Amino acid sequence: MSVQEYRSGPATTRGAVFVLGAAGLWGTTGTAASFAPRAASGVSIGAATMGIGGLVLLALAGRTALRPLRAGRTSVVTALLGAANAAIYPLAFYSSMSLAGVAVGTVVTIGSSPVFAALLERFLDGARLDRTWLLATAISAIGVAALVLGGEGPGAGTQPVLGVLLGLVSGASYAGYTFAAGRLIGAGHSSRAVVGLLFGLGTVVLIPVFVATGAPLLRGSGLVVTAYLALVPMSVAYVLYGAGLRQLRVTAVATLTLFEPVVAAVLSVFVVGERLGALAWVGAALIGIGLALTTLRGR
């Protein structure tokens, strides 16, 4: 079975549930990170989350994580590119939330990822973008813009422009490692092996960054936050994410993860203390409509 044939199969309800579950857990990351010590930077939190979590995923995969590296040059290159994106993503993502606020940083990252994912599938795999996906993504994109513009009050970032730019970087890198993982899974490798390999390789960069910057996370509340982020929204969520990738095309996965900023926005209001105006709540509703269209398209 070729990658294109694998990607053209219909999405399943179970795969959508897996991805939505992962996205829901990812939506808690910004709120959890807000409880880290003030001295902890976004870079250190990102490196701790996906560095330590990557080691857990690599351990869960065991020796199977090495199989894609034995499948030829193409698989090795794909894995290395995916791992590079997996290392860039948390550093840009947590820095984006730190600079632009939890809701805006999350929304820009996840809101831009379906567009980047669609471009990768279109130009590298030659995949067609059907009208339902285009409609769902357009509605969701409008919702993302409304969420960003509707934020107000405490909790807004101190450098929103830089935060938004870093959000776009993290959105592109998220799409990059999702695409790489989808290709490796489509080639016949297990989702656990692929996820373990990509994030295991990513730790080569992330663990040294954590050692250099993560001292504030090694005591008190920092330890609790690090343990939660590494074990729940990283390890558990990425197991679900990998399972979802076996059932869905990359574009569908990227669109379904728009559930993450909805969760993040709600938590940012009720836990962190950020405020969202009426426009932002309209945006959340539009994202929900886009998610529903994507799920119905799969069914």
N, C-alpha and C positions, 0 to 999 in steps of 0.2 A: 504493500500500500504506500503510495507516495504521500508526501506532506500535503499536497494540494487536495488529494482525495480525502485524506483524514480530516482536513479543516472544513471540507464542504458538507460534512455530515450534519444532521439536525441537532440543535442543542437539546439537552434533556432537562426535565424539571429537577431531577436530582443534582445535576451539575450546577444549575442556577442556585439551588439551596446551599450547596457547598460554598459557592463564591459569595453569596449574600452573607452567609455566616462568617466567612473570613473578613469581609468588608466591615461587618458590624463590630468585630473585635478590633480591627484596625482603627475604627472610629474612636476608640477609647484612648488611643496613644497620646494625643495632644493633651487631653485632660489629665492623664496619668503623669505626663512629663511636667505639667504645671506644678506638681507637688515635689519636684526635685529641688535640691538646694539651689539658691540663687546663683551660686558660684559655678554651677554646672552649665556649660554652654550647649547650644543645640548640636554642635559637632560631637561633643563628648557623649551626649545622650543617644544620638544616632549610632555612633560607633559601639556603644555598650549594647544597645538593643539588638542590632543585627549582627554584631560581632559575636557576642555570647550566644545569641539565638542561632546563629549560623553553625556554631559548634554543636549545639544540641541537634539541629537538623541533620548535620553530617553524621553524628553518632547514631541517630535513628535509621539513617540509610545504610550505615555499615559499609561493607565491601561493595555493595551494589552501586555506590556512588562513583566507583572507578570505571564502570562498564562503558559509559558514553565516551570516555577518553580512549578506549580501545577500539572504537568503531570507525576509525579513520580520521583523516585530516579535517574534513568538513565538520564533524562532530566536535573535534577539539577546538577549532576556531570558534564555532558557535558557543561552546561552553565558556571559553575565555571572554568573549564579548559579553555574554550574559552575566558572567561574574563581575566584569568591570562595571556594568550598569548596576548590579546589585550592591556594589561597594559605594558608588556615587549616590545612589538614591537616598539612603538614610542621612548622609551628611547634608545633602541639599534640603531634604524634607524637614528635618527637625530645625535646621537653621531658618528655613522659610517660616515655620510656625513661630519661632522666637522673634523674628523681625516683623512679621505681618499680622500676628495673632493666630490663635488656634484655628478658628473657623476659616479665615481667609487663606492661610497657608495650606490647610487640608483641601479646601475647595479648589484652589488653583491647581494644585498637584493632580488630584484625581479627576478634576474636570477637564484638564488638558490631555490626560493620558489616552482617552479613546481616539482622539484625533491623531496623535502620534502613532498609536497602534494601527489605525486604519491606513495611514500612509505607509507604514512598514509592510503590512499585508498586501497593499495594492501594488507597490513598486518592487518588492522582493519576492512575493509569492504569486503575483498576478491575480489576487482574489478580487472578485466583484463586490461592490458595496451596494446591497439592495436598498430599495426605497424605504422599507420599514426601518432599517438600521439608520439610514440618513435622517429620517423623521425623528426617531427616538433620540439620536445624538444631538440633533438641532434643538429639540425641546429641552433636553438636559443641559445643553450648553447655555441656553437662555436662562435656565434656572440657576446655573452656576454663577453667571454674571449678576443675576438679581441677588443671590446670596452675598456675593462680594460687596456690591454697592449698598446693600441693606444693613451692613454692620455698623454699629455705632457704640459710643460710650467706652467704659473701662474695658481693658483687655485688648484693645486695638494695638497693633504693633507700632514701634517707634520708627521703623524704616520700612514702610509698606511697599515702596517701589522695588527696593532690593529684595524684599521678601517675596514679592510676586515673581520677579525674575528667577529667583532660586526655586520657586514653586514650579515654574515651567521646566527648569532643568530636571527637577525630581520627577515631573510628569513624563518627560521624555525618557529618562532612565528607567522608570517603572515600566513603560511600554517596551523598552529595549529588553529588559530581562524577562518580561512576560512573553515576548515574541521568541526569544531564544529558548525558553523553557518549552513553549508550544512546539517548536520545531523538533527538539530532542524527544519529547513525548510522542510526537507524531511519527518519529522514526522507529518507535517500538520500545523505548526505554520507560521504566516505571516512573510515575510521578514522584515517588519518594526518593528514588535515586537521583533524578534530575534536580529537584529542589535542594537535596542535600549537597549535591556537587556544586551548584551555582553559588549557594550561600556559604558553603564550606570554603570554596576558593576565595570568596569575597572577604573572609576573615583574615586572609593574608595582608590585606590593607587595613581592615577595620580594627583588628586587635592591637596593632602598634599605635594607631590613632587613639584608641581607648587608654592604653598604657600611658601615653604622653599627656592626655587631657582629662582623664576620668577620675582624678583623685577625689573630688567632691562627692562622687557617686559611691565611694567605698565605705561610707559610714552613715549611720542614722537613717533618715528617710531616703537618702540616695540609694542605699542597698535595697530597700523595699521597692522603690520605683524601678530600679534596674531589673530586679528579679521578676516583677510583674511583666514589664515590657518584653523581656527576653523569652519568657516562658509562655505567655498567653497570646498577645497580639503578634508575636513573632513565630514561635514554634507551633502552637496549636493552629493559628490562623493559616500558616503556610502549608500545613498538612492538608487543610480543607481546600486551600487555593490550588494545590497540586492536583487534588482529586477532581476539582472543577475543570481544570485545564484538559483533562482526559475526555471530557464530554462536550466542551464548547470551543468555538473559534475564539481566537485572540481578541477580535473586535467585540464579541459578546462579553467576554470576561472583563475587558476594560470598561465597557459601558455599565455592567452590573456593579462594578466597584464604586460607581457614583453614589451608592448607598452609604459609603464611608463618610463623605462630607455632611450628609444629613445627620448621621449619628453624632459626628464631631460637633456640628453646629448646635444641636440640642444640648449636648453635654456642656459645651462652652457657655451656654446661657445659664443652665440650672446648677452647674457645679463650679465653673471657673469664674462666673460673674460678668462675662461679656454680654452685650446687649445687641439684639437683632431687631431691626424695624420690620414693619409690615411687608415691605418689598422682599426682605430676606426670607420670610416665611412663605411668600408666594413662590420664591425660587425653590425652596425645599419641596413644595408641592409639585412643581414642574419636573424636578428631578425624579420624584416618585412616579409621575406619569411616564417619563422616559424609561425608567426601570421596568414598569409594567409592560410597555410595548416591546422591550427587548425580550422579556421572559415569554410573552405570548408568541413572539416571532419564533423563539426556539421551540415551543411546544407545537 
